[in-house]
Amino acid sequence: MTTIAHLTSVHRRNDTRVFLKECRSLAEAGYDVVLLVADGRGDDRVDGVRVQDVGRGSGVRGRLGASIRILRAARQLDAAVFHLHDPELLPLGWVLRRGGRTVVFDAHEDLPAQLISKPYLGPRRRRALAFAMLRLERSVCGRLDAVIAATPAIGCKFAAINPKTVIVNNYPVVDELSWGPAAGSDRASVCYVGEISAIRGIRELVQAMEYVEPGIDLLLVGTFENTRLQAEVEAMPGWVRVRAHGFQPRDAVRELLGQSFAGLVTFHPAPNHLEAQPNKMFEYMSAGVAVIASNFPAWRQAVEETGSGVCVDPMDPVAIAAAINDLAADHDRATAMGTSGRRLVETTHNWRVEVQALLRLYRELAEPG
């Protein structure tokens, strides 16, 4: 049996893209899949995937140590392909490639563009780190056997670095989060699922709840990027309308989406957001939930032009609240949007379609001839 190794020092062992989609799909296709993680939770075997833990590392030194331990563990594996999921593992990929191993890098995000948007780093440090990461990507990724890109925009960037770039969109599994009929009259909440951060619009969402009609709550599902931001938004007047659930397993996310008539994805207009395809946007659609999204041109095309939701200025809490109120007052419209989004996911924007590109690449790399 051909062995495939997926490596991450940052992501959760049950990460949606890494484990639930890619690792499980490869195991179902008949590969022996090993997932190397660094979370300190020990080894396990889940859904045919061997999870191997190298121990948790926190902070810069801890994460560096975890990367070194992952390299050591990877060298002990007789894997046909080593699949990297973190930019900080690119030096490890270079070492493995120099050793004659087959290595691919999975670019989940445009990290240099993301670094430019980190306000806590300071302008000079942001530019320096973004430039350094860009140089690292160009130096290493051009030498790897392939790059997998999570969006067409990321794919376009990496195709100029490595001609063997394959786009595998991070679309949802069709039935994973669906819950009965599309967004109807029995759904009285709106929902945000994902990492909770300033640049993803949490301040504006909580402020918007001050202007939302009575009886509508915001279900907040995810972890805050830091405790300072959490304390700040919890002190806002709109927080009384928020029901914070923290990080939740997928079945709980499904239930919470089942209580919602709209899902929120009002990210700030940062460079790495403008051409992004947030996984949560399509997960809302898969659950039959109308989408309220940022009014970026690419997002308008995905949301408004497909009839799946509405787009608003993400920096305007009043506009966000108005969109919530409009859909709450017109359940037929919310239902129609939820139905349109669900249809889009069922027909084209789903993992069943996207996984075929991943499997074709693996057949070419792991089973030559």
C-alpha positions in Angstrom: 0.0 0.0 0.0 1.4 3.4 -1.0 2.0 5.7 2.0 1.2 9.4 2.0 2.4 11.7 4.8 0.7 15.0 5.6 2.7 17.4 7.8 1.5 20.3 9.9 2.9 22.0 13.0 0.1 24.6 13.3 -3.3 23.1 12.3 -5.6 21.0 14.5 -5.5 17.3 13.9 -9.1 17.5 12.9 -8.7 20.5 10.6 -11.4 20.7 8.0 -9.1 20.9 4.9 -6.2 18.9 6.2 -7.9 16.0 7.9 -11.6 16.0 7.1 -11.2 16.5 3.4 -7.7 15.6 2.2 -6.5 12.9 4.6 -9.8 11.1 4.8 -10.3 11.2 1.0 -6.9 9.8 0.3 -7.5 7.0 2.9 -10.8 6.2 1.2 -9.0 6.1 -2.1 -6.8 3.3 -0.7 -3.7 5.1 0.4 -2.0 4.5 3.7 -2.2 8.1 5.2 -0.1 9.4 8.1 -0.8 12.8 9.6 2.1 14.3 11.5 0.9 16.9 14.0 2.3 18.8 16.9 -0.4 19.2 19.5 0.6 17.0 22.4 -2.5 14.9 22.3 -0.7 11.6 21.5 -1.0 9.2 18.6 -4.3 7.9 17.3 -6.0 6.3 14.3 -9.2 8.0 13.0 -11.2 7.1 9.9 -8.3 5.1 8.4 -5.7 7.9 9.0 -2.8 7.3 11.3 -2.2 10.4 13.4 1.3 10.7 14.8 2.0 13.4 17.4 5.5 14.9 17.8 4.6 16.9 20.9 3.3 20.4 21.3 5.3 23.5 20.9 4.2 27.0 21.8 5.8 30.4 21.0 8.4 30.9 18.3 11.0 28.6 19.9 8.4 25.9 20.6 7.1 26.0 17.0 10.6 25.8 15.7 11.2 22.8 17.9 8.0 21.2 16.6 9.1 21.7 13.0 12.4 20.0 13.8 10.7 17.1 15.4 8.3 16.8 12.4 11.3 16.6 10.1 12.9 13.8 12.2 9.6 11.9 12.2 9.1 12.4 8.5 12.6 11.0 7.7 11.6 7.8 9.5 8.6 7.3 7.1 8.8 5.5 3.8 6.2 7.8 2.2 5.7 8.2 -1.5 4.6 11.8 -1.1 5.2 14.3 1.7 2.4 16.9 1.8 3.2 20.1 3.7 0.4 22.4 5.0 2.3 25.3 6.7 4.6 27.9 5.2 7.0 27.5 8.1 7.6 23.9 7.0 8.9 25.0 3.6 12.6 24.7 4.8 11.7 21.2 5.9 10.3 20.5 2.4 13.5 21.7 0.9 15.5 19.3 3.1 13.2 16.4 2.2 13.4 17.3 -1.5 17.2 17.4 -1.4 17.1 14.0 0.1 15.2 12.6 -2.9 11.7 12.6 -1.4 8.6 13.7 -3.4 7.2 16.9 -1.7 4.2 19.0 -2.4 3.1 22.3 -0.6 -0.5 23.0 0.1 -1.0 26.8 -0.1 -4.1 27.5 2.0 -3.6 31.3 1.9 -1.5 34.0 0.4 0.8 34.5 3.5 2.8 37.5 2.2 -0.4 39.4 1.6 -1.7 38.3 5.0 1.4 39.6 6.8 0.9 43.0 5.2 -2.4 43.2 7.0 -1.1 42.4 10.5 -1.5 45.8 12.4 0.4 44.6 15.5 3.6 44.0 13.6 4.3 47.6 12.5 4.7 48.8 8.9 8.4 48.1 8.5 8.3 44.7 10.1 5.2 43.8 8.1 7.0 44.6 4.8 10.1 42.9 5.9 8.4 39.7 6.9 6.2 39.7 3.8 9.2 40.1 1.6 11.1 37.3 3.4 8.2 35.0 3.0 7.8 35.8 -0.7 11.5 35.0 -1.2 11.1 31.8 0.7 8.1 30.7 -1.4 9.9 31.5 -4.6 13.1 29.8 -3.5 11.6 26.5 -2.2 8.3 26.0 -4.0 9.9 26.2 -7.4 12.0 23.1 -6.4 9.1 21.1 -5.1 7.3 18.4 -7.1 4.0 20.3 -7.0 2.0 23.1 -5.3 -1.6 22.7 -4.4 -3.5 26.0 -4.2 -6.7 26.5 -2.3 -8.1 29.2 -4.6 -7.6 30.3 -8.2 -6.0 33.5 -7.1 -3.4 31.6 -5.0 -3.0 29.2 -7.9 -2.2 32.0 -10.3 0.5 33.3 -8.0 2.2 29.9 -7.5 1.9 28.9 -11.2 4.5 31.6 -11.9 6.8 29.9 -9.4 6.1 26.2 -10.1 4.3 25.1 -13.3 3.1 22.0 -11.5 0.5 24.0 -9.6 -3.0 22.4 -9.1 -6.0 24.2 -7.8 -8.0 22.3 -5.2 -10.7 24.6 -4.0 -11.6 24.3 -0.3 -15.3 23.7 -1.0 -17.5 21.9 1.5 -18.6 18.3 1.8 -22.1 18.4 0.5 -24.1 16.9 3.3 -21.8 17.5 6.3 -23.6 20.7 7.6 -27.0 20.5 6.0 -29.9 20.6 8.4 -33.4 20.1 7.0 -35.0 22.8 4.8 -33.3 26.0 3.7 -33.4 29.1 6.0 -37.1 29.4 6.9 -39.3 31.0 9.5 -38.2 28.7 12.3 -34.7 30.1 12.2 -34.3 33.2 14.4 -30.5 33.7 14.6 -27.5 34.7 12.5 -24.2 32.9 12.8 -20.5 33.4 12.4 -18.2 30.4 12.3 -14.4 30.5 12.2 -11.5 32.3 13.8 -12.6 35.4 15.6 -10.3 38.3 14.9 -10.4 42.1 14.3 -9.5 41.8 10.6 -12.4 39.3 10.2 -14.8 41.9 11.4 -15.7 40.9 15.0 -15.9 44.5 16.3 -18.3 45.5 13.5 -20.4 42.4 14.0 -20.9 43.1 17.7 -21.6 46.7 17.0 -24.2 45.7 14.4 -26.1 43.8 17.0 -27.0 47.1 18.7 -29.1 47.9 15.6 -30.6 44.5 15.0 -34.3 44.0 15.7 -35.3 42.3 19.0 -35.4 38.6 19.0 -32.4 38.0 16.8 -29.1 36.7 18.3 -25.6 36.3 16.9 -24.3 32.8 17.4 -20.5 33.1 17.6 -18.6 29.8 16.9 -14.9 29.9 17.1 -11.9 31.0 19.2 -10.6 34.6 19.6 -7.2 35.5 18.3 -6.3 36.9 21.7 -7.8 37.6 25.1 -7.5 41.4 24.7 -9.8 41.5 21.7 -12.2 39.2 23.5 -12.4 41.4 26.5 -12.9 44.5 24.3 -15.9 43.1 22.4 -17.4 41.6 25.5 -17.6 45.1 26.9 -19.5 46.4 23.9 -23.3 47.1 24.3 -24.1 44.7 21.4 -22.5 41.8 23.3 -25.8 41.1 25.2 -27.2 39.9 21.8 -24.3 37.5 21.3 -24.3 33.8 22.3 -20.6 32.7 22.3 -20.1 29.0 21.9 -16.3 28.8 21.4 -14.7 26.2 19.2 -17.2 23.4 18.4 -17.0 20.0 16.7 -18.7 19.8 13.3 -21.9 18.2 14.5 -22.4 21.1 16.9 -21.7 23.6 14.1 -24.3 21.8 12.0 -26.9 22.2 14.8 -26.1 25.9 15.3 -26.4 26.6 11.6 -29.7 24.9 11.7 -30.9 27.7 14.1 -29.7 30.4 11.7 -31.3 32.2 8.7 -28.1 33.8 7.7 -24.3 33.3 8.0 -21.9 36.2 8.3 -18.6 36.6 6.5 -17.8 40.3 6.7 -14.1 40.3 6.5 -12.2 43.6 6.3 -10.9 44.6 2.8 -7.3 43.4 3.5 -5.2 42.4 0.5 -5.4 38.6 1.2 -9.2 38.8 1.5 -10.2 40.5 -1.7 -9.6 37.5 -3.9 -10.1 34.9 -1.2 -12.8 32.2 -1.2 -13.6 31.8 2.5 -14.6 28.2 3.3 -17.3 29.4 5.7 -19.1 31.2 2.9 -19.7 27.9 1.0 -20.3 26.0 4.2 -23.2 28.4 5.0 -24.5 27.7 1.5 -24.2 24.0 2.0 -26.3 24.3 5.2 -29.1 26.2 3.2 -28.3 29.4 5.0 -28.4 32.8 3.3 -25.0 34.6 3.2 -24.2 38.2 4.3 -20.7 38.9 3.0 -18.3 41.7 2.3 -18.9 43.7 -0.8 -15.7 42.8 -2.6 -16.2 42.2 -6.4 -15.1 38.6 -6.3 -17.5 37.9 -3.3 -20.4 39.7 -5.1 -19.9 37.2 -7.9 -20.0 34.3 -5.6 -22.9 35.5 -3.4 -25.1 38.0 -5.1 -24.8 36.9 -8.7 -25.7 33.3 -7.7 -28.7 34.5 -5.6 -27.2 33.1 -2.4 -27.1 36.2 -0.3 -26.3 39.9 0.0 -23.1 41.9 0.2 -22.5 44.9 2.5 -19.8 47.3 3.5 -17.9 45.2 6.2 -16.7 48.4 7.9 -20.3 49.7 8.4 -22.1 48.1 11.4 -25.4 49.8 10.5 -25.3 48.3 7.0 -24.6 44.9 8.4 -27.5 45.3 10.8 -29.8 46.5 7.9 -29.0 43.3 5.9 -29.8 41.1 8.9 -33.0 42.9 9.6 -34.1 42.8 5.9 -33.7 39.0 5.8 -35.3 38.5 9.2 -38.3 40.4 7.9 -38.5 38.5 4.6 -38.3 34.8 5.3 -39.3 33.9 1.8 -36.3 35.8 0.5 -33.9 34.2 3.0 -35.3 30.8 2.1 -34.8 31.4 -1.6 -31.2 32.5 -1.0 -30.5 29.5 1.2 -32.0 27.2 -1.5 -29.8 28.9 -4.2 -26.7 28.5 -2.2 -27.5 24.8 -1.4 -28.0 24.2 -5.1 -24.7 25.8 -6.0 -22.8 23.5 -3.6 -24.7 20.4 -4.6 -23.9 20.9 -8.3 -20.4 22.4 -8.6 -18.9 24.0 -5.5 -18.3 20.9 -3.4 -15.5 18.6 -2.2 -16.7 15.7 -4.3 -15.8 17.6 -7.4 -12.6 19.2 -6.1 -11.1 16.0 -4.7 -10.7 14.6 -8.2 -7.9 17.1 -8.9 -6.2 16.0 -5.7 -6.5 12.3 -6.6 -5.2 12.9 -10.2 -2.1 14.6 -8.8 -1.5 11.8 -6.3 -1.8 9.1 -9.0 0.8 11.0 -11.0 3.2 11.6 -8.1 2.8 8.4 -6.1 2.1 5.9 -8.8 4.3 6.9 -11.8 3.9 4.7 -14.8 
